[in-house]
Amino acid sequence: MKKGFGFLSAFVAAVLIAILSMNVSSAVSAASAKTGVGLSEHVLKAYKEEWKYRAGGYGQFSGGVRGTDCSGLIKSYLWWTGDSSDPRPSLVSVAGSSGAMLDSASSKGKINYSDSSSLPRIHGLILYQPGHVGVYVGNNMAVDNRATGVNIKYEKVFGRDTPKWTMWFKLPQITYPTTGFASFNGQKYYYENGQYVVNTTRTISGVTYTFGASGALTASSGEAIQAAAESSGTTPYLTLQTDSKGADVEKLQQRLKDLGYYYESVNNYYDYCVSDAVSAFQSAAGINSTGIADPATQTKLFASSAVKNPKPGTVTPGMHSSLVLSMQKRLIALGYMTGDPTIYYGDLTKQAVLAYQKASGLAQTGILDQAALSVLYSDAAVKAPAQPVSSVAEKSLSAEAAVESKSSAESKSGTIVFSNMIPAVNAAAADRSAQEASGSDGGMVFSVVLLSAFLSGVFMTVKRILSLRKRTAAVIIKK
């Protein structure tokens, strides 16, 4: 009897542990995605945007301006959800105060102001002094948000007056470079044994690179790299794909924009809008369309003979773009769709486009080129019949983007081909996806509770049956 109860109890515990471990695993994955270089870029962005000091703040908007305290500046990166929304504390678990952060450090050391080598050359290290933290962004510079009225500062570490930083440490929620190239603030750095190299040259894959005192790849070496590439048949381009970040992504976006394939604001994040633009270029250039900007693709893209988009401004099924968002808004206004517009062109959007094309006497292709879109945005656009042809509930239209679109919350869409289009922000779609993901987490918790209740019920039922059988047997024996 006891063995049976023991087995059932162990089974219930195993199921609950397995379910809960999935949530823990997700949290760990989210934390591991944050990098020291990414943190450095984030705090520099905050400095340029003139964030204010706000006690207890972690990047929330107030009066149109974000505000943080010293540790909140770091938390804002870990909890970032997009340029148009407030950070979400539930994304990653992190120590609250500056002292607690130091206590949680995965690695730490003292800073000796008479020895600059006491501060490792690592982007994104956390700097500490009693009651305060900042972020080291390399080249003897740090960013910190220190006090009301003083706000966020970008200053030297060695050469700083008072108070001085006393320690450096690594946060366990952030991964730091070890070996290889890293792009930061428009410059390339090379990491070796966990620190970026300075005042040296390195020959990598047959190409010689020269790095200056700041650690950045020197300007003169760019010509040497290109010459080496041309003579050796190699290429200086690194493969870029979804979730890549840095100056190389900015250059890629700008080139795609110049050629008519990319319609968003240029930023440093490779999202689905960028992937679609790369795919479009690859198709036009006769390259296998993958959406990945490999060295072969970039070589053709940056060549003087690169093919321009033969049909710029065309909206096609499967596309992620602010053009899609504006088109959906117009189709909703004309009565062909209902719900919230997104940047993704899925099946529901195609149904609405086909209905519009049919009502307008156009070929039903699901594709709208620049001329067709001009008509769509004009007063001459044909309105839908009394009943919407594509009657889509809000949740369905949002789901269309949530399932297929993973556009970055760091994207800053807003560049529109047509002047009468409404500016769009990629982050809006990402925010909705994040909200749905949050709802999914709530569903997981509910499922755990429901399963626990069910198994507890089974346990009690079995116990009562066995107890009843025992009493019945005792009565029979007595008789």
QUIQUIHU-V140175 format. One record per run of one state. SS is the DSSP state (H for helix, E for strand, L for the rest). FROM is the first residue (numbers start at 1). LEN is the number of residues. Records with the same first field share a line. If there is no record, write none. Layout:
# QUIQUIHU-V140175
SS->FROM-LEN / FROM-LEN
This chain:
# QUIQUIHU-V140175
L->1-1 / 33-2 / 49-3 / 54-4 / 63-2 / 69-1 / 79-19 / 104-3 / 111-1 / 113-2 / 119-7 / 130-2 / 139-2 / 146-6 / 157-10 / 171-4 / 176-4 / 185-2 / 193-2 / 197-3 / 205-2 / 212-4 / 218-2 / 233-7 / 241-4 / 246-1 / 259-10 / 270-2 / 286-7 / 294-1 / 302-13 / 316-4 / 321-1 / 334-10 / 345-2 / 360-8 / 369-1 / 377-17 / 405-21 / 479-1
H->2-31 / 36-13 / 70-9 / 98-6 / 116-3 / 220-13 / 247-12 / 272-14 / 295-7 / 322-12 / 347-13 / 370-7 / 394-11 / 426-53
E->35-1 / 52-2 / 58-5 / 65-4 / 107-4 / 112-1 / 115-1 / 126-4 / 132-7 / 141-5 / 152-5 / 167-4 / 175-1 / 180-5 / 187-6 / 195-2 / 200-5 / 207-5 / 216-2 / 240-1 / 245-1 / 269-1 / 293-1 / 315-1 / 320-1 / 344-1 / 368-1
